[in-house]
């Protein structure tokens, strides 16, 4: 008796997206995760930027997170597929202009 192959299960996403669209969705989700990791890194370690407070970089990464969420949501809504849970992850707060993780003399 020959072993039968396991049935292939296709998700709704697999059925409604082209290969290119699925790849784009995966790229956007990976980018979103990288942005969250970058934000966490800056919040923990600060930056070495001599010209800007850490808040400027934190707020910049926050805006990248928002842009990635909008792009993911737009792609999913245009194809009628559910928006991934990653988009519901809380967006980091905005920081005041003078915020520094580790204040340096040139930032006082």
N, C-alpha and C positions, 0 to 999 in steps of 0.2 A: 504494500500500500504506500503510495507516494505521499509525502507531506504536502499539504496544501499551503499555498502562500497566504499570509495574513491579509485580510481585506484592507484596502487602502481607504483611509478616512480623509475626506476632504472637508475643510472648514468652509464656512460661508465666505470668508476672506479669499480662500483659494478659488472659489467658484466665481467671484465677482470682480477680481482684479487680474489684469494682465501680468505677465512676469515682470515687466518694467514697473508697473504700479506697485506690485508687491515688494520689489526691491527698493523702490523709493520709500515706501512705508517703513520698511526695516531700517533703511538709512536714517530716516527722520527719528525713529524711536531710539536708535543708537546714539544719534546726535543729542537728543534730549537727555539721555542718561549721562553722556559725557559732560554736558553743561551742568547737571546737578552735581556731579563729582567735582567739577572745577569750582563751583560755588562753595561746596563743603570744604575744599582744600584752602581756598582763600579765607574763608571764615575761621578755619583752624590755625593757619600759618601766616595769614596776611600776604602782602606782596612786597616786592623790593623796588617798586616803581618810585623813583625819587620825586616825581612831579605831581602825583595824584594820591589822595587818601585812598585807603582800601575800599571805602564806600563807593568810589567811582567805578572800580573794577567789579565789585559785588553787584552794583546796579546795572552795569553793562551786561554781565552774565545773566542777571535776572531778565533783562529785556530779550536776550537770546533764547531763554527758556520759554518766555511768552510767545515769541515768534515761532518756535518749533511746535508748541502746542497748537497754535493757530493753523499752521501748515498741516499737521496731522489731522486735526478736526476737519479742515476743508476737504482734504483728500477722502477721508472716510465718509463724510456727508455727501460728497459728490457721487460716490459709488454706492451709497445706501448700506454701508456696513457699520457695525458698532464701533464707536470710538474706543481705542484701547484704554485700559485702566491707568496706564502710565500718564495719561493726560490729566487724570483727576488728582494726581499727586499735588500736594499743596505747593503753591508758588512761593518762593522765598520773599520775605518782606523787603520793602525799600529801606535803605539806610540813610541817615542824615549825612550831609556833605562832609562833615568833619570826622566821621567814624573811622577809627583805626583799630585794627586787631592788636598790633604792637606799635604804639606811637614812637616815632623816631624824631630826633631833634629837628629835622627839616620840615616836619609836619605839625609843629606846634603853633 
